[in-house]
């Protein structure tokens, strides 16, 4: 789950070179500002159309994480995300075929148990291509695309000097979170449309620090779009995707949004069977507690949690590489996690706002 509205807008202004206008333009935005229309609770998702852009909502992303293993049993994590944000207040200042009021960010990260690297690209009309069918989400030479006319299989390709991911992703059901895809994020009703492909089988190559590895593993694809996510007095969130080591046990998605004092104040979860059947758990059924923290360059981050979901034995989640920070224009923590207790799994976690 991602809603970097204020950070993205600030970065957009810098990238577009609005140095003389930036202070006055930034003042028009606040963390609580709505960008576009709210999603509606009775929305019926339609495919393949909903794989593409939703221009009525101002914030949107296509997001992949993967737990991978090489032939020599070395472990890798991979993340790739394309973000879209509408910037209607800037459109009149950039009236050209290269500016359509939409700005895009892409993040590409790789990690081992000990190391983590992250890269960023930005683009606008002309350097970005997003199609619903056949599906393509591309920024310059990074892309997530369907291999043929069907949505699956997908191919993910991204590279920077000495680091590369080239994966084929296939064979996962599609899961709608919340109420038929309408995923509430706060007590007063902020929401996104949210669906996932949680059990993608991955195969291909990873290059890490100049060394190439043949890998296999599992990946998780998330899709969300909205106008706003959290209240102005909320600080950020902790989000997890978990794929059971025993594939017959399926998967879990959970997030908790933090308020004043970094206390968890709104949580939600989805349990997923191997064939894609899902159960949604609302705020009264989900809670999260930090068990252990780590300090990274003066900031405290959780490194172990206890996740409680009605009907489950308490689940203990632990980060695999505690320093999984993406130190990009939008800084956040994104890395592999493992869980035990009520759910024995590998997955990914995302920590925003620390």
KOLMARRO-820345 format. One record per residue: x, y, z of N, C-alpha, C in turn. Coordinates in steps of 0.2 Angstrom, whole numbers, plus 5000, padded with zeros to 4 digits. Layout:
BEGIN
n.X,n.Y,n.Z,ca.X,ca.Y,ca.Z,c.X,c.Y,c.Z
X,Y,Z,X,Y,Z,X,Y,Z
...
This chain:
BEGIN
n.X,n.Y,n.Z,ca.X,ca.Y,ca.Z,c.X,c.Y,c.Z
5004,4994,5000,5000,5000,5000,5004,5006,5000
5003,5011,4996,5007,5017,4995,5002,5023,4994
5003,5029,4998,5000,5035,4996,5004,5041,4998
5009,5042,4994,5015,5047,4995,5013,5053,4992
5006,5056,4993,5004,5061,4990,5008,5068,4991
5009,5070,4997,5013,5076,4998,5020,5075,4996
5023,5070,4997,5030,5069,4995,5031,5069,4988
5026,5065,4984,5026,5065,4977,5026,5072,4974
5021,5076,4976,5019,5082,4974,5025,5087,4975
5028,5087,4981,5034,5091,4982,5040,5089,4977
5041,5082,4976,5046,5080,4972,5045,5082,4964
5038,5081,4962,5036,5084,4956,5038,5091,4954
5037,5095,4959,5038,5102,4958,5046,5103,4957
5050,5100,4961,5057,5100,4960,5059,5098,4954
5057,5092,4952,5059,5089,4945,5057,5093,4939
5051,5096,4940,5049,5100,4934,5052,5107,4934
5056,5109,4939,5060,5115,4939,5056,5121,4940
5052,5120,4945,5048,5126,4947,5051,5130,4953
5057,5132,4952,5061,5135,4957,5058,5141,4959
5056,5145,4955,5053,5152,4956,5046,5152,4959
5043,5146,4957,5036,5146,4959,5035,5141,4965
5040,5137,4966,5039,5131,4971,5036,5133,4977
5039,5138,4981,5036,5140,4987,5029,5142,4987
5027,5145,4982,5020,5147,4982,5015,5142,4980
5018,5138,4975,5014,5132,4973,5013,5127,4978
5019,5125,4982,5018,5120,4987,5013,5122,4992
5012,5128,4993,5008,5131,4998,5001,5129,4997
4999,5128,4990,4992,5126,4988,4991,5119,4990
4996,5115,4992,4995,5108,4994,4995,5106,5001
4992,5102,5004,4993,5099,5010,4991,5092,5010
4994,5088,5016,4993,5081,5016,4986,5079,5016
4981,5083,5017,4974,5081,5017,4971,5083,5011
4974,5086,5006,4971,5088,5000,4969,5082,4996
4963,5083,4993,4960,5078,4988,4963,5079,4982
4965,5074,4978,4968,5074,4971,4963,5070,4967
4959,5073,4964,4954,5070,4960,4948,5067,4964
4944,5063,4961,4938,5060,4964,4939,5055,4969
4935,5055,4974,4935,5049,4979,4933,5043,4975
4935,5037,4977,4933,5031,4975,4926,5029,4978
4922,5026,4975,4915,5024,4977,4914,5017,4980
4911,5016,4986,4910,5009,4988,4906,5004,4984
4902,5007,4979,4899,5002,4975,4902,5001,4968
4908,5003,4968,4912,5002,4961,4913,4995,4960
4911,4993,4954,4912,4986,4951,4919,4986,4947
4924,4982,4949,4930,4982,4945,4928,4978,4939
4931,4981,4933,4931,4978,4927,4937,4976,4924
4939,4970,4921,4945,4969,4918,4944,4967,4911
4949,4969,4907,4956,4971,4908,4956,4979,4909
4950,4982,4909,4951,4990,4909,4954,4992,4915
4953,4989,4921,4956,4992,4927,4963,4990,4928
4966,4987,4924,4973,4986,4924,4977,4993,4922
4973,4997,4918,4975,5003,4916,4974,5009,4920
4975,5015,4917,4975,5022,4921,4968,5023,4923
4967,5027,4929,4961,5029,4932,4961,5037,4932
4960,5040,4927,4962,5048,4927,4957,5052,4932
4952,5049,4934,4947,5053,4939,4950,5053,4946
4955,5048,4947,4958,5047,4954,4965,5050,4953
4968,5054,4958,4974,5057,4957,4980,5053,4958
4979,5048,4962,4985,5044,4964,4984,5037,4962
4989,5034,4960,4989,5027,4957,4996,5023,4957
4996,5017,4957,5002,5013,4957,5001,5006,4955
5007,5003,4951,5008,4996,4949,5014,4994,4953
5013,4989,4957,5018,4987,4962,5020,4980,4962
5026,4978,4962,5028,4971,4962,5034,4970,4968
5033,4965,4972,5038,4963,4977,5039,4955,4975
5045,4953,4977,5047,4946,4975,5052,4943,4980
5051,4937,4983,5056,4934,4987,5059,4928,4982
5066,4929,4981,5069,4925,4976,5075,4921,4978
5076,4915,4975,5082,4911,4977,5086,4909,4971
5093,4909,4972,5097,4907,4966,5098,4900,4966
5101,4897,4961,5103,4890,4961,5108,4888,4966
5111,4893,4969,5116,4891,4974,5113,4893,4981
5106,4894,4981,5102,4895,4987,5103,4902,4990
5106,4907,4987,5107,4914,4989,5100,4917,4989
5098,4921,4994,5091,4924,4994,5092,4931,4992
5087,4933,4988,5086,4940,4985,5079,4943,4986
5078,4949,4987,5072,4952,4987,5072,4957,4981
5066,4958,4978,5066,4963,4972,5059,4967,4973
5059,4973,4972,5054,4978,4972,5054,4982,4965
5048,4983,4962,5047,4988,4957,5040,4991,4957
5040,4998,4957,5034,5001,4958,5034,5007,4953
5028,5008,4949,5027,5014,4945,5021,5017,4948
5022,5024,4950,5017,5028,4953,5015,5033,4948
5008,5035,4948,5006,5040,4944,5002,5045,4949
5004,5052,4948,5000,5057,4952,4998,5062,4947
4992,5065,4948,4989,5070,4944,4992,5077,4947
4994,5082,4943,4996,5088,4946,4992,5094,4942
4986,5094,4943,4982,5099,4939,4984,5106,4939
4986,5108,4945,4988,5115,4946,4994,5117,4942
4998,5112,4940,5004,5113,4936,5003,5113,4928
4997,5110,4926,4996,5109,4919,4997,5115,4915
4994,5121,4917,4994,5127,4913,5001,5130,4912
5005,5128,4917,5012,5131,4916,5017,5126,4912
5014,5121,4910,5018,5116,4905,5014,5114,4900
5012,5119,4895,5007,5117,4890,5011,5115,4884
5012,5108,4883,5016,5105,4878,5014,5098,4877
5016,5095,4871,5014,5088,4870,5018,5084,4875
5023,5086,4879,5026,5082,4884,5023,5083,4891
5018,5087,4891,5015,5088,4898,5007,5087,4898
5004,5082,4901,4997,5081,4901,4994,5081,4908
4998,5084,4913,4995,5085,4919,4996,5079,4924
5000,5074,4921,5001,5067,4925,5009,5067,4926
5011,5065,4932,5018,5064,4933,5019,5057,4935
5025,5054,4934,5026,5047,4936,5033,5046,4939
5033,5042,4944,5039,5040,4947,5040,5032,4947
5046,5029,4946,5047,5022,4947,5052,5021,4951
5051,5016,4956,5057,5014,4960,5058,5006,4959
5065,5005,4959,5067,4998,4958,5072,4997,4964
5071,4992,4967,5076,4990,4973,5077,4982,4973
5084,4981,4975,5086,4974,4976,5089,4973,4983
5089,4967,4986,5092,4966,4992,5094,4959,4993
5099,4958,4997,5101,4952,5000,5100,4952,5007
5102,4947,5011,5101,4948,5018,5105,4953,5022
5110,4955,5018,5115,4960,5021,5115,4967,5018
5113,4967,5011,5114,4973,5007,5107,4975,5004
5106,4982,5003,5100,4984,5000,5102,4990,4995
5099,4990,4989,5100,4996,4985,5094,4998,4982
5093,5004,4980,5087,5007,4977,5088,5012,4972
5084,5012,4967,5085,5017,4961,5078,5020,4959
5078,5026,4956,5072,5030,4954,5073,5032,4947
5067,5033,4944,5066,5036,4938,5060,5040,4938
5060,5046,4934,5054,5050,4934,5052,5051,4926
5046,5053,4925,5044,5054,4918,5037,5057,4918
5036,5059,4911,5029,5062,4910,5028,5060,4903
5023,5063,4900,5021,5061,4893,5026,5060,4888
5027,5055,4885,5032,5054,4880,5037,5049,4882
5038,5048,4889,5043,5043,4892,5040,5038,4896
5033,5038,4896,5029,5033,4900,5024,5031,4896
5022,5024,4896,5017,5021,4893,5013,5016,4897
5007,5017,4898,5003,5013,4902,4997,5011,4897
4996,5004,4896,4990,5002,4892,4987,4996,4897
4980,4996,4896,4976,4991,4900,4977,4984,4896
4976,4984,4889,4976,4978,4886,4979,4979,4879
4984,4975,4877,4988,4971,4881,4992,4976,4886
4993,4973,4892,4995,4977,4898,5002,4979,4897
5004,4986,4898,5010,4988,4899,5010,4994,4904
5015,4994,4908,5017,4999,4913,5024,5000,4912
5026,5006,4908,5033,5007,4906,5035,5014,4907
5041,5015,4910,5044,5021,4911,5051,5021,4908
5053,5024,4902,5059,5023,4899,5060,5016,4898
5066,5013,4900,5067,5006,4898,5065,5001,4904
5062,5004,4909,5060,4999,4914,5052,4998,4913
5050,4991,4914,5043,4990,4912,5041,4984,4916
5034,4983,4916,5031,4977,4918,5025,4977,4913
5026,4971,4909,5021,4970,4903,5019,4963,4902
5013,4963,4900,5010,4956,4897,5015,4953,4892
5016,4947,4892,5020,4944,4886,5016,4943,4880
5009,4942,4881,5005,4941,4875,4998,4944,4876
4993,4943,4873,4987,4946,4873,4983,4945,4880
4985,4940,4884,4982,4939,4890,4986,4943,4895
4983,4944,4901,4986,4948,4906,4992,4944,4909
4991,4938,4911,4997,4934,4913,4999,4929,4907
5006,4928,4907,5011,4930,4911,5013,4937,4910
5017,4940,4915,5020,4946,4914,5027,4945,4914
5031,4951,4911,5038,4951,4912,5040,4958,4915
5044,4957,4920,5047,4963,4923,5054,4964,4922
5056,4970,4919,5063,4971,4918,5065,4978,4920
5070,4979,4924,5073,4985,4926,5081,4984,4927
5085,4989,4926,5092,4989,4927,5095,4995,4929
5100,4995,4933,5105,5001,4933,5112,4998,4933
5117,5002,4933,5124,4999,4933,5125,4994,4938
5126,4987,4936,5128,4982,4941,5122,4979,4944
5116,4981,4943,5110,4978,4946,5104,4978,4941
5101,4972,4941,5096,4971,4936,5091,4965,4938
5085,4966,4936,5080,4961,4937,5076,4959,4930
5076,4953,4929,5072,4951,4923,5069,4945,4924
5062,4945,4926,5058,4940,4928,5052,4939,4924
5050,4933,4923,5043,4931,4921,5039,4929,4927
5033,4932,4927,5028,4931,4933,5022,4928,4930
5019,4922,4933,5013,4919,4931,5010,4915,4936
5004,4913,4935,5000,4908,4938,4998,4910,4945
4994,4916,4946,4991,4918,4952,4984,4920,4951
4979,4918,4956,4973,4921,4956,4973,4929,4957
4967,4932,4955,4967,4939,4957,4962,4940,4963
4964,4944,4968,4960,4945,4974,4958,4952,4975
4952,4953,4977,4950,4960,4978,4950,4961,4986
4953,4966,4988,4953,4967,4995,4947,4972,4998
4946,4972,5004,4940,4975,5007,4934,4973,5005
4929,4977,5003,4923,4975,5000,4923,4975,4993
4924,4970,4990,4924,4969,4982,4929,4974,4979
4935,4975,4983,4940,4980,4980,4940,4987,4983
4935,4988,4987,4934,4995,4990,4938,4994,4997
4944,4997,4998,4948,4996,5004,4948,5002,5008
4944,5002,5014,4944,5008,5018,4951,5008,5022
4953,5015,5023,4960,5016,5026,4959,5020,5032
4954,5023,5034,4953,5027,5040,4946,5026,5043
4945,5028,5049,4939,5028,5052,4933,5032,5049
4935,5038,5046,4930,5042,5043,4929,5041,5035
4932,5035,5033,4930,5033,5026,4935,5034,5020
4941,5037,5021,4946,5037,5016,4947,5030,5013
4947,5029,5007,4948,5022,5004,4951,5022,4997
4953,5016,4995,4956,5015,4988,4952,5010,4985
4953,5009,4979,4952,5003,4975,4958,4999,4975
4958,4992,4977,4964,4988,4979,4963,4981,4977
4967,4979,4972,4967,4971,4971,4974,4969,4970
4975,4962,4970,4982,4959,4970,4982,4953,4966
4988,4951,4964,4989,4945,4962,4994,4942,4967
4992,4938,4972,4997,4937,4978,5001,4931,4977
5000,4927,4972,5004,4921,4972,5008,4919,4965
5011,4925,4962,5014,4924,4956,5020,4920,4957
5021,4915,4952,5027,4911,4952,5032,4915,4947
5038,4916,4950,5043,4920,4947,5049,4916,4945
5052,4917,4939,5058,4914,4937,5062,4919,4932
5068,4919,4932,5072,4923,4928,5079,4924,4931
5081,4931,4930,5088,4932,4932,5088,4939,4936
5093,4939,4941,5095,4945,4945,5102,4946,4944
5104,4952,4943,5111,4954,4944,5112,4959,4950
5116,4957,4954,5117,4960,4961,5125,4962,4961
5127,4968,4961,5134,4970,4962,5138,4967,4956
5135,4967,4950,5139,4964,4945,5139,4957,4944
5136,4953,4948,5135,4946,4948,5128,4943,4946
5128,4939,4941,5121,4937,4938,5119,4930,4941
5113,4930,4943,5111,4924,4946,5104,4921,4943
5103,4915,4941,5097,4912,4939,5093,4911,4946
5086,4914,4945,5082,4913,4951,5075,4911,4950
5072,4908,4955,5065,4906,4955,5062,4909,4962
5056,4909,4962,5053,4912,4969,5046,4913,4968
5043,4918,4972,5036,4920,4972,5036,4927,4972
5031,4930,4969,5030,4938,4969,5023,4939,4970
5022,4946,4972,5015,4948,4974,5015,4955,4970
5009,4956,4967,5007,4962,4963,5001,4965,4966
5002,4972,4968,4997,4976,4970,4995,4981,4966
4989,4983,4965,4986,4988,4961,4981,4992,4966
4983,4999,4966,4978,5003,4970,4978,5010,4966
4972,5013,4967,4971,5020,4965,4966,5024,4970
4966,5030,4971,4962,5034,4975,4963,5041,4974
4960,5045,4978,4961,5052,4979,4965,5055,4985
4964,5051,4990,4967,5053,4997,4966,5046,5001
4971,5046,5006,4971,5040,5010,4971,5040,5017
4975,5045,5020,4975,5046,5027,4973,5053,5029
4971,5054,5035,4969,5060,5038,4976,5064,5039
4975,5071,5039,4981,5075,5040,4984,5074,5047
4981,5071,5052,4984,5070,5058,4987,5063,5059
4987,5059,5053,4990,5053,5053,4997,5053,5051
5001,5049,5053,5009,5049,5052,5011,5045,5046
5008,5039,5045,5010,5034,5040,5007,5027,5041
5011,5022,5039,5008,5015,5040,5013,5010,5040
5011,5004,5042,5015,4998,5042,5011,4993,5038
5014,4990,5032,5010,4986,5028,5014,4979,5027
5010,4974,5026,5013,4967,5025,5010,4963,5020
5013,4960,5016,5011,4954,5012,5015,4948,5014
5011,4942,5015,5014,4936,5017,5011,4930,5013
5016,4926,5011,5015,4920,5007,5017,4914,5011
5012,4910,5013,5014,4904,5017,5019,4900,5014
5024,4897,5018,5029,4893,5016,5026,4886,5013
5020,4884,5017,5016,4879,5014,5011,4882,5010
5012,4881,5003,5007,4884,4998,5000,4882,4999
4998,4877,5003,4991,4875,5004,4988,4880,5009
4992,4884,5012,4989,4888,5017,4988,4896,5015
4990,4897,5008,4988,4903,5005,4992,4909,5008
4989,4915,5009,4993,4921,5010,4989,4926,5015
4992,4931,5017,4989,4936,5021,4991,4943,5018
4987,4948,5019,4989,4955,5018,4986,4959,5024
4990,4963,5027,4988,4967,5033,4991,4974,5033
4988,4979,5035,4991,4985,5036,4988,4989,5042
4992,4993,5045,4990,4997,5051,4992,5004,5050
4988,5009,5050,4989,5016,5049,4991,5019,5056
4996,5023,5056,4998,5026,5063,4996,5033,5063
4994,5035,5069,4991,5042,5071,4997,5046,5075
4994,5050,5079,4999,5055,5083,5002,5050,5088
5009,5052,5089,5013,5048,5093,5015,5041,5090
5014,5040,5083,5015,5034,5080,5012,5028,5082
5006,5029,5085,5002,5024,5088,4997,5021,5082
4996,5014,5082,4992,5011,5077,4985,5013,5079
4981,5016,5074,4974,5018,5075,4969,5015,5070
4971,5012,5064,4967,5009,5060,4970,5004,5056
4967,4997,5057,4970,4992,5054,4965,4988,5049
4968,4984,5045,4964,4980,5040,4968,4974,5038
4964,4969,5036,4968,4963,5033,4964,4959,5029
4967,4955,5025,4964,4950,5020,4967,4943,5021
4964,4938,5022,4967,4931,5021,4965,4928,5015
4969,4924,5012,4968,4922,5005,4970,4915,5004
4965,4911,5002,4966,4904,5001,4970,4903,4994
4973,4897,4993,4977,4896,4987,4974,4897,4981
4967,4896,4981,4963,4897,4974,4961,4904,4974
4962,4909,4978,4960,4916,4978,4954,4918,4982
4951,4913,4985,4945,4915,4989,4948,4919,4995
4944,4924,4997,4947,4929,5002,4942,4931,5008
4945,4932,5013,4941,4935,5019,4944,4941,5021
4939,4946,5022,4941,4953,5024,4940,4954,5032
4945,4957,5035,4945,4958,5042,4945,4966,5043
4941,4969,5047,4941,4976,5048,4945,4978,5054
4944,4984,5056,4948,4987,5061,4947,4984,5068
4941,4982,5069,4940,4979,5076,4943,4971,5076
4945,4969,5071,4947,4962,5071,4955,4961,5070
4958,4967,5069,4965,4967,5068,4969,4972,5072
4975,4970,5075,4979,4974,5079,4986,4972,5077
4991,4977,5079,4998,4976,5078,5002,4979,5084
5007,4976,5086,5011,4979,5091,5018,4978,5089
5022,4983,5090,5030,4982,5089,5033,4979,5095
5037,4974,5093,5041,4970,5098,5048,4972,5099
5051,4975,5093,5058,4976,5094,5059,4982,5088
5064,4986,5090,5065,4992,5086,5073,4992,5084
5075,4996,5079,5081,4997,5077,5082,5004,5075
5088,5008,5077,5089,5014,5075,5094,5015,5069
5091,5018,5064,5095,5019,5058,5096,5027,5056
5102,5029,5057,5104,5036,5056,5099,5041,5060
5098,5039,5066,5094,5043,5071,5087,5042,5071
5084,5038,5066,5077,5036,5066,5076,5029,5068
5070,5028,5072,5068,5022,5075,5064,5019,5070
5065,5012,5068,5061,5008,5064,5059,5002,5068
5053,4999,5067,5052,4992,5069,5056,4987,5066
5058,4982,5069,5061,4976,5066,5057,4970,5067
5053,4970,5072,5048,4964,5074,5042,4966,5076
5036,4963,5075,5030,4965,5076,5026,4958,5079
5020,4960,5082,5015,4954,5083,5009,4957,5080
5006,4953,5075,5000,4954,5071,4995,4949,5074
4989,4952,5076,4984,4949,5079,4978,4950,5074
4975,4944,5072,4969,4944,5068,4964,4939,5070
4958,4941,5071,4953,4936,5074,4953,4929,5070
4954,4924,5074,4954,4917,5072,4961,4915,5070
4966,4919,5071,4973,4916,5070,4976,4917,5077
4981,4912,5078,4985,4912,5083,4990,4918,5082
4992,4922,5087,4996,4928,5086,5002,4926,5081
5003,4931,5076,5008,4930,5071,5014,4935,5073
5020,4932,5073,5026,4936,5074,5029,4937,5068
5031,4944,5066,5034,4946,5060,5041,4949,5061
5046,4947,5057,5053,4949,5058,5055,4951,5052
5059,4957,5052,5062,4959,5045,5068,4955,5044
5070,4953,5038,5076,4949,5036,5082,4954,5036
5081,4959,5032,5087,4964,5032,5084,4970,5035
5086,4972,5042,5083,4977,5045,5084,4984,5042
5089,4985,5038,5090,4991,5035,5088,4991,5027
5082,4991,5026,5079,4991,5019,5076,4997,5017
5080,5003,5019,5077,5009,5017,5078,5011,5010
5073,5013,5006,5074,5016,5000,5075,5024,5001
5081,5026,5000,5083,5033,5002,5083,5037,4995
5077,5038,4993,5075,5041,4986,5072,5048,4988
5069,5051,4983,5065,5057,4984,5059,5056,4988
5057,5050,4989,5051,5048,4993,5054,5043,4998
5057,5045,5004,5061,5040,5008,5056,5035,5011
5057,5029,5011,5053,5024,5015,5057,5017,5016
5054,5013,5020,5057,5006,5021,5053,5001,5017
5056,4997,5013,5053,4992,5010,5058,4986,5009
5056,4980,5013,5060,4975,5013,5057,4968,5014
5061,4963,5014,5058,4956,5015,5057,4955,5022
5052,4951,5024,5050,4949,5031,5048,4942,5031
5049,4939,5037,5047,4932,5038,5042,4932,5044
5038,4927,5044,5033,4927,5050,5033,4919,5052
5030,4919,5059,5030,4912,5062,5024,4913,5067
5023,4907,5071,5017,4907,5075,5011,4906,5071
5006,4910,5071,4999,4909,5068,5000,4908,5060
5006,4910,5057,5006,4910,5050,5014,4910,5048
5016,4904,5046,5023,4903,5044,5024,4905,5037
5027,4911,5036,5027,4913,5029,5033,4918,5027
5034,4919,5021,5039,4924,5019,5035,4930,5015
5038,4936,5015,5034,4941,5012,5038,4947,5012
5034,4953,5011,5037,4960,5011,5033,4964,5016
5037,4969,5018,5034,4974,5023,5036,4981,5020
5032,4986,5021,5033,4993,5019,5031,4997,5025
5036,5002,5027,5035,5006,5033,5036,5013,5030
5031,5017,5031,5031,5024,5028,5029,5029,5034
5033,5035,5034,5032,5040,5039,5036,5040,5045
5041,5036,5045,5046,5035,5051,5051,5041,5051
